[in-house]
């Protein structure tokens, strides 16, 4: 239910922002709003809005498919608000490096839930590395997808020029793995053991 609630709230706010420039400007991560007006809520609210329908749909579909499986782990370990805490932490942790790098850049803006979604996806990879992930019509083991995702994100982050915050994807992925292992340390040796026993599903 928490996953569905996050999807519902994010979708509604994004839809409203598509048609309301003022709302978009009030929620987007814009460094001067933090330094001048102390609007620190933007370090989280930027994840409620998206650039367009394709951006929103891709993130929410990914959140739906992987969030449902991971929600139980965080709820069991941290209580009813465990998954929400993890998700909000993903938004915050994934954007901080970009914000610090651009804190004096008035032209910089960032939006979208991709960093938190990456955290959920990589937490899933940690728990179930050989499960199948479909990339368009291609079926890949989760661990292979993770390696390709990291390599691509590093390449595109260095290359730049596509208006996508690849740094947030990488930091979100790192947060997902680190937080989940800190929460359940037994998952790390289990993950290593699973890697040595490929089982495609």
PyMOL commands that set and color helices and strands:
alter all, ss='L'
color gray80, all
select helices_A, chain A and resi 2-18+21-27+31-37+42-48+53-78+82-101+114-127+142-159+166-183+186-195
alter helices_A, ss='H'
color red, helices_A
select strands_A, chain A and resi 132-135+138-141
alter strands_A, ss='S'
color yellow, strands_A
deselect
rebuild
show_as cartoon
